[in-house]
């Protein structure tokens, strides 16, 4: 899921305002943003717990300290 997937476009916001639903939609948007934020944090934490496929011998280094894995994950997340 991308950040844009959780945003309302300008037309939808204007319609909510006209229909008197803006407060209701803002509460929904706030709740959805909190859910999305927590899901994103969970994804990072779970990824960080995995062992790196680039381990040397029995070192069992973690992805969070492997530059190769870190750069690949940043690119996947669109943060490169």
C-alpha positions in Angstrom: 0.0 0.0 0.0 1.3 3.4 -0.9 0.7 6.6 1.1 -1.5 8.0 -1.7 -3.8 5.0 -1.4 -5.0 6.3 2.0 -5.6 9.9 0.9 -8.8 11.5 -0.3 -8.6 13.6 -3.5 -9.6 17.3 -3.6 -13.0 16.6 -5.2 -14.0 14.0 -2.5 -13.0 16.5 0.3 -15.1 19.3 -1.3 -18.1 16.9 -1.6 -17.8 16.0 2.0 -17.6 19.7 3.0 -20.7 20.5 0.9 -22.6 17.6 2.3 -21.7 18.4 5.9 -19.8 15.2 6.2 -16.3 16.7 6.6 -16.1 16.1 10.4 -17.1 12.5 9.9 -14.6 12.0 7.1 -11.8 13.6 9.0 -12.4 11.1 11.9 -12.3 8.2 9.4 -9.2 9.6 7.8 -7.5 10.0 11.2 -8.3 6.5 12.2 -7.1 5.1 8.8 -3.9 7.1 9.0 -3.2 5.6 12.5 -3.9 2.1 11.2 -1.6 2.7 8.2 1.2 4.2 10.3 1.1 1.3 12.8 1.1 -1.2 9.9 4.1 0.5 8.4 6.0 0.4 11.7 5.1 -3.3 12.1 6.4 -4.1 8.6 9.8 -2.4 9.4 10.1 -4.2 12.8 9.2 -7.6 11.3 11.7 -7.1 8.5 14.4 -6.1 10.9 13.9 -9.3 12.9 14.6 -11.5 9.9 18.1 -12.9 9.3 20.0 -11.6 6.4 20.5 -13.9 3.4 24.0 -12.5 3.1 25.1 -14.0 6.4 28.8 -15.1 6.4 29.1 -18.5 8.0 27.2 -18.7 11.3 27.2 -15.0 12.1 23.5 -14.6 11.6 23.7 -10.9 11.1 20.4 -9.1 10.9 19.1 -7.2 7.8 19.1 -3.9 9.7 22.9 -4.0 9.7 23.4 -5.3 6.2 24.0 -2.5 3.8 22.9 -4.6 0.8 19.6 -5.6 2.3 19.0 -2.1 3.7 19.5 -0.4 0.4 17.3 -3.0 -1.4 14.5 -2.5 1.2 14.6 1.3 1.0 14.3 1.0 -2.8 11.3 -1.3 -2.4 9.6 1.1 0.1 10.3 4.0 -2.4 12.7 5.8 0.0 15.9 5.5 -2.1 
